[in-house]
Amino acid sequence: MSYPKYHAKPHQRPTPGRTSPVVYVLLITVPAVIAIVALRPR
């Protein structure tokens, strides 16, 4: 039994729309919020 080439990896990225943007937003916003709080005049 030989599978076609387009069936080699059917589920390489199951949910790319939910995982990547959230991670990137957190990586951008968290350091920004920490920097704003740290640099805010007291």
N, CA, C and O atoms as a Maestro MAE file, in Angstrom:
{
 s_m_m2io_version
 :::
 2.0.0
}

f_m_ct {
 s_m_title
 :::
 protein
 m_atom[168] {
  # First column is atom index #
  i_m_mmod_type
  r_m_x_coord
  r_m_y_coord
  r_m_z_coord
  i_m_residue_number
  s_m_chain_name
  s_m_pdb_residue_name
  s_m_pdb_atom_name
  i_m_atomic_number
  :::
  1 25 0.840 -1.203 0.000 1 A "MET " " N  " 7
  2 3 0.000 0.000 0.000 1 A "MET " " CA " 6
  3 2 0.874 1.252 0.000 1 A "MET " " C  " 6
  4 15 1.706 1.444 0.887 1 A "MET " " O  " 8
  5 25 0.676 2.084 -0.993 2 A "SER " " N  " 7
  6 3 1.444 3.327 -1.059 2 A "SER " " CA " 6
  7 2 0.488 4.516 -1.029 2 A "SER " " C  " 6
  8 15 -0.433 4.614 -1.839 2 A "SER " " O  " 8
  9 25 0.727 5.415 -0.078 3 A "TYR " " N  " 7
  10 3 -0.139 6.588 0.051 3 A "TYR " " CA " 6
  11 2 0.299 7.673 -0.921 3 A "TYR " " C  " 6
  12 15 1.481 7.759 -1.254 3 A "TYR " " O  " 8
  13 25 -0.626 8.495 -1.378 4 A "PRO " " N  " 7
  14 3 -0.253 9.646 -2.225 4 A "PRO " " CA " 6
  15 2 0.587 10.642 -1.431 4 A "PRO " " C  " 6
  16 15 0.616 10.605 -0.201 4 A "PRO " " O  " 8
  17 25 1.271 11.532 -2.152 5 A "LYS " " N  " 7
  18 3 2.176 12.474 -1.489 5 A "LYS " " CA " 6
  19 2 1.413 13.489 -0.639 5 A "LYS " " C  " 6
  20 15 1.913 13.941 0.390 5 A "LYS " " O  " 8
  21 25 0.206 13.843 -1.070 6 A "TYR " " N  " 7
  22 3 -0.519 14.861 -0.314 6 A "TYR " " CA " 6
  23 2 -1.199 14.274 0.916 6 A "TYR " " C  " 6
  24 15 -1.830 15.008 1.677 6 A "TYR " " O  " 8
  25 25 -1.084 12.953 1.127 7 A "HIS " " N  " 7
  26 3 -1.619 12.342 2.336 7 A "HIS " " CA " 6
  27 2 -0.504 11.930 3.296 7 A "HIS " " C  " 6
  28 15 -0.735 11.179 4.244 7 A "HIS " " O  " 8
  29 25 0.703 12.427 3.040 8 A "ALA " " N  " 7
  30 3 1.825 12.049 3.891 8 A "ALA " " CA " 6
  31 2 1.686 12.684 5.277 8 A "ALA " " C  " 6
  32 15 1.888 12.015 6.290 8 A "ALA " " O  " 8
  33 25 1.338 13.986 5.320 9 A "LYS " " N  " 7
  34 3 1.169 14.677 6.593 9 A "LYS " " CA " 6
  35 2 -0.158 15.433 6.572 9 A "LYS " " C  " 6
  36 15 -0.187 16.624 6.265 9 A "LYS " " O  " 8
  37 25 -1.248 14.753 6.895 10 A "PRO " " N  " 7
  38 3 -2.562 15.394 6.810 10 A "PRO " " CA " 6
  39 2 -2.802 16.385 7.944 10 A "PRO " " C  " 6
  40 15 -3.491 17.389 7.758 10 A "PRO " " O  " 8
  41 25 -2.231 16.105 9.130 11 A "HIS " " N  " 7
  42 3 -2.509 16.974 10.277 11 A "HIS " " CA " 6
  43 2 -1.211 17.545 10.828 11 A "HIS " " C  " 6
  44 15 -0.852 17.301 11.980 11 A "HIS " " O  " 8
  45 25 -0.512 18.304 9.997 12 A "GLN " " N  " 7
  46 3 0.726 18.918 10.469 12 A "GLN " " CA " 6
  47 2 0.410 20.139 11.338 12 A "GLN " " C  " 6
  48 15 1.053 20.366 12.363 12 A "GLN " " O  " 8
  49 25 -0.595 20.925 10.910 13 A "ARG " " N  " 7
  50 3 -1.027 22.084 11.692 13 A "ARG " " CA " 6
  51 2 -2.536 22.004 11.891 13 A "ARG " " C  " 6
  52 15 -3.294 22.467 11.039 13 A "ARG " " O  " 8
  53 25 -2.985 21.419 13.011 14 A "PRO " " N  " 7
  54 3 -4.418 21.259 13.223 14 A "PRO " " CA " 6
  55 2 -5.124 22.589 13.470 14 A "PRO " " C  " 6
  56 15 -6.173 22.843 12.879 14 A "PRO " " O  " 8
  57 25 -4.568 23.446 14.333 15 A "THR " " N  " 7
  58 3 -5.196 24.735 14.619 15 A "THR " " CA " 6
  59 2 -4.147 25.840 14.603 15 A "THR " " C  " 6
  60 15 -3.741 26.306 15.667 15 A "THR " " O  " 8
  61 25 -3.696 26.274 13.424 16 A "PRO " " N  " 7
  62 3 -2.683 27.327 13.370 16 A "PRO " " CA " 6
  63 2 -3.271 28.702 13.688 16 A "PRO " " C  " 6
  64 15 -2.546 29.599 14.117 16 A "PRO " " O  " 8
  65 25 -4.558 28.871 13.483 17 A "GLY " " N  " 7
  66 3 -5.169 30.191 13.682 17 A "GLY " " CA " 6
  67 2 -5.405 30.507 15.147 17 A "GLY " " C  " 6
  68 15 -5.558 31.672 15.513 17 A "GLY " " O  " 8
  69 25 -5.436 29.475 15.993 18 A "ARG " " N  " 7
  70 3 -5.723 29.730 17.413 18 A "ARG " " CA " 6
  71 2 -4.461 29.786 18.250 18 A "ARG " " C  " 6
  72 15 -4.423 30.488 19.260 18 A "ARG " " O  " 8
  73 25 -3.425 29.060 17.850 19 A "THR " " N  " 7
  74 3 -2.243 28.955 18.697 19 A "THR " " CA " 6
  75 2 -1.265 30.101 18.463 19 A "THR " " C  " 6
  76 15 -0.880 30.786 19.410 19 A "THR " " O  " 8
  77 25 -0.861 30.317 17.216 20 A "SER " " N  " 7
  78 3 0.216 31.264 16.942 20 A "SER " " CA " 6
  79 2 -0.105 32.710 17.326 20 A "SER " " C  " 6
  80 15 0.698 33.328 18.025 20 A "SER " " O  " 8
  81 25 -1.240 33.282 16.903 21 A "PRO " " N  " 7
  82 3 -1.499 34.698 17.215 21 A "PRO " " CA " 6
  83 2 -1.538 34.957 18.713 21 A "PRO " " C  " 6
  84 15 -1.048 35.990 19.169 21 A "PRO " " O  " 8
  85 25 -2.105 34.047 19.481 22 A "VAL " " N  " 7
  86 3 -2.186 34.247 20.934 22 A "VAL " " CA " 6
  87 2 -0.799 34.280 21.545 22 A "VAL " " C  " 6
  88 15 -0.513 35.114 22.404 22 A "VAL " " O  " 8
  89 25 0.063 33.373 21.104 23 A "VAL " " N  " 7
  90 3 1.420 33.328 21.656 23 A "VAL " " CA " 6
  91 2 2.179 34.598 21.304 23 A "VAL " " C  " 6
  92 15 2.867 35.174 22.147 23 A "VAL " " O  " 8
  93 25 2.051 35.034 20.045 24 A "TYR " " N  " 7
  94 3 2.766 36.242 19.644 24 A "TYR " " CA " 6
  95 2 2.237 37.473 20.371 24 A "TYR " " C  " 6
  96 15 3.018 38.340 20.762 24 A "TYR " " O  " 8
  97 25 0.934 37.561 20.557 25 A "VAL " " N  " 7
  98 3 0.363 38.708 21.276 25 A "VAL " " CA " 6
  99 2 0.850 38.724 22.715 25 A "VAL " " C  " 6
  100 15 1.192 39.784 23.239 25 A "VAL " " O  " 8
  101 25 0.887 37.569 23.358 26 A "LEU " " N  " 7
  102 3 1.373 37.519 24.738 26 A "LEU " " CA " 6
  103 2 2.848 37.879 24.808 26 A "LEU " " C  " 6
  104 15 3.273 38.578 25.727 26 A "LEU " " O  " 8
  105 25 3.638 37.406 23.839 27 A "LEU " " N  " 7
  106 3 5.071 37.711 23.856 27 A "LEU " " CA " 6
  107 2 5.326 39.198 23.634 27 A "LEU " " C  " 6
  108 15 6.347 39.726 24.073 27 A "LEU " " O  " 8
  109 25 4.392 39.883 22.947 28 A "ILE " " N  " 7
  110 3 4.583 41.307 22.687 28 A "ILE " " CA " 6
  111 2 4.017 42.149 23.825 28 A "ILE " " C  " 6
  112 15 4.637 43.130 24.235 28 A "ILE " " O  " 8
  113 25 2.852 41.777 24.337 29 A "THR " " N  " 7
  114 3 2.182 42.634 25.317 29 A "THR " " CA " 6
  115 2 2.774 42.509 26.713 29 A "THR " " C  " 6
  116 15 2.885 43.504 27.430 29 A "THR " " O  " 8
  117 25 3.156 41.295 27.107 30 A "VAL " " N  " 7
  118 3 3.653 41.108 28.484 30 A "VAL " " CA " 6
  119 2 4.909 41.926 28.758 30 A "VAL " " C  " 6
  120 15 4.940 42.629 29.768 30 A "VAL " " O  " 8
  121 25 5.961 41.879 27.912 31 A "PRO " " N  " 7
  122 3 7.134 42.725 28.178 31 A "PRO " " CA " 6
  123 2 6.810 44.212 28.081 31 A "PRO " " C  " 6
  124 15 7.412 45.027 28.780 31 A "PRO " " O  " 8
  125 25 5.858 44.568 27.213 32 A "ALA " " N  " 7
  126 3 5.494 45.976 27.087 32 A "ALA " " CA " 6
  127 2 4.835 46.477 28.367 32 A "ALA " " C  " 6
  128 15 5.157 47.565 28.845 32 A "ALA " " O  " 8
  129 25 3.922 45.697 28.920 33 A "VAL " " N  " 7
  130 3 3.259 46.101 30.169 33 A "VAL " " CA " 6
  131 2 4.262 46.181 31.312 33 A "VAL " " C  " 6
  132 15 4.208 47.103 32.125 33 A "VAL " " O  " 8
  133 25 5.177 45.218 31.374 34 A "ILE " " N  " 7
  134 3 6.190 45.240 32.440 34 A "ILE " " CA " 6
  135 2 7.085 46.476 32.291 34 A "ILE " " C  " 6
  136 15 7.432 47.116 33.284 34 A "ILE " " O  " 8
  137 25 7.459 46.810 31.052 35 A "ALA " " N  " 7
  138 3 8.307 47.978 30.833 35 A "ALA " " CA " 6
  139 2 7.567 49.269 31.191 35 A "ALA " " C  " 6
  140 15 8.159 50.178 31.773 35 A "ALA " " O  " 8
  141 25 6.294 49.358 30.853 36 A "ILE " " N  " 7
  142 3 5.519 50.570 31.180 36 A "ILE " " CA " 6
  143 2 5.402 50.725 32.692 36 A "ILE " " C  " 6
  144 15 5.562 51.825 33.220 36 A "ILE " " O  " 8
  145 25 5.122 49.622 33.391 37 A "VAL " " N  " 7
  146 3 5.000 49.700 34.853 37 A "VAL " " CA " 6
  147 2 6.342 50.032 35.487 37 A "VAL " " C  " 6
  148 15 6.399 50.781 36.463 37 A "VAL " " O  " 8
  149 25 7.426 49.480 34.939 38 A "ALA " " N  " 7
  150 3 8.739 49.718 35.533 38 A "ALA " " CA " 6
  151 2 9.230 51.132 35.267 38 A "ALA " " C  " 6
  152 15 9.896 51.724 36.116 38 A "ALA " " O  " 8
  153 25 8.908 51.685 34.090 39 A "LEU " " N  " 7
  154 3 9.405 53.014 33.722 39 A "LEU " " CA " 6
  155 2 8.453 54.135 34.138 39 A "LEU " " C  " 6
  156 15 8.756 55.313 33.948 39 A "LEU " " O  " 8
  157 25 7.311 53.769 34.701 40 A "ARG " " N  " 7
  158 3 6.339 54.793 35.100 40 A "ARG " " CA " 6
  159 2 6.874 55.593 36.298 40 A "ARG " " C  " 6
  160 15 7.355 55.009 37.269 40 A "ARG " " O  " 8
  161 25 6.791 56.901 36.229 41 A "PRO " " N  " 7
  162 3 7.291 57.727 37.343 41 A "PRO " " CA " 6
  163 2 6.456 57.502 38.611 41 A "PRO " " C  " 6
  164 15 5.231 57.388 38.558 41 A "PRO " " O  " 8
  165 25 7.139 57.442 39.724 42 A "ARG " " N  " 7
  166 3 6.453 57.157 40.967 42 A "ARG " " CA " 6
  167 2 6.346 58.391 41.843 42 A "ARG " " C  " 6
  168 15 5.790 58.325 42.939 42 A "ARG " " O  " 8
  :::
 }
 m_bond[167] {
  # First column is bond index #
  i_m_from
  i_m_to
  i_m_order
  :::
  1 1 2 1
  2 2 3 1
  3 3 4 2
  4 3 5 1
  5 5 6 1
  6 6 7 1
  7 7 8 2
  8 7 9 1
  9 9 10 1
  10 10 11 1
  11 11 12 2
  12 11 13 1
  13 13 14 1
  14 14 15 1
  15 15 16 2
  16 15 17 1
  17 17 18 1
  18 18 19 1
  19 19 20 2
  20 19 21 1
  21 21 22 1
  22 22 23 1
  23 23 24 2
  24 23 25 1
  25 25 26 1
  26 26 27 1
  27 27 28 2
  28 27 29 1
  29 29 30 1
  30 30 31 1
  31 31 32 2
  32 31 33 1
  33 33 34 1
  34 34 35 1
  35 35 36 2
  36 35 37 1
  37 37 38 1
  38 38 39 1
  39 39 40 2
  40 39 41 1
  41 41 42 1
  42 42 43 1
  43 43 44 2
  44 43 45 1
  45 45 46 1
  46 46 47 1
  47 47 48 2
  48 47 49 1
  49 49 50 1
  50 50 51 1
  51 51 52 2
  52 51 53 1
  53 53 54 1
  54 54 55 1
  55 55 56 2
  56 55 57 1
  57 57 58 1
  58 58 59 1
  59 59 60 2
  60 59 61 1
  61 61 62 1
  62 62 63 1
  63 63 64 2
  64 63 65 1
  65 65 66 1
  66 66 67 1
  67 67 68 2
  68 67 69 1
  69 69 70 1
  70 70 71 1
  71 71 72 2
  72 71 73 1
  73 73 74 1
  74 74 75 1
  75 75 76 2
  76 75 77 1
  77 77 78 1
  78 78 79 1
  79 79 80 2
  80 79 81 1
  81 81 82 1
  82 82 83 1
  83 83 84 2
  84 83 85 1
  85 85 86 1
  86 86 87 1
  87 87 88 2
  88 87 89 1
  89 89 90 1
  90 90 91 1
  91 91 92 2
  92 91 93 1
  93 93 94 1
  94 94 95 1
  95 95 96 2
  96 95 97 1
  97 97 98 1
  98 98 99 1
  99 99 100 2
  100 99 101 1
  101 101 102 1
  102 102 103 1
  103 103 104 2
  104 103 105 1
  105 105 106 1
  106 106 107 1
  107 107 108 2
  108 107 109 1
  109 109 110 1
  110 110 111 1
  111 111 112 2
  112 111 113 1
  113 113 114 1
  114 114 115 1
  115 115 116 2
  116 115 117 1
  117 117 118 1
  118 118 119 1
  119 119 120 2
  120 119 121 1
  121 121 122 1
  122 122 123 1
  123 123 124 2
  124 123 125 1
  125 125 126 1
  126 126 127 1
  127 127 128 2
  128 127 129 1
  129 129 130 1
  130 130 131 1
  131 131 132 2
  132 131 133 1
  133 133 134 1
  134 134 135 1
  135 135 136 2
  136 135 137 1
  137 137 138 1
  138 138 139 1
  139 139 140 2
  140 139 141 1
  141 141 142 1
  142 142 143 1
  143 143 144 2
  144 143 145 1
  145 145 146 1
  146 146 147 1
  147 147 148 2
  148 147 149 1
  149 149 150 1
  150 150 151 1
  151 151 152 2
  152 151 153 1
  153 153 154 1
  154 154 155 1
  155 155 156 2
  156 155 157 1
  157 157 158 1
  158 158 159 1
  159 159 160 2
  160 159 161 1
  161 161 162 1
  162 162 163 1
  163 163 164 2
  164 163 165 1
  165 165 166 1
  166 166 167 1
  167 167 168 2
  :::
 }
}
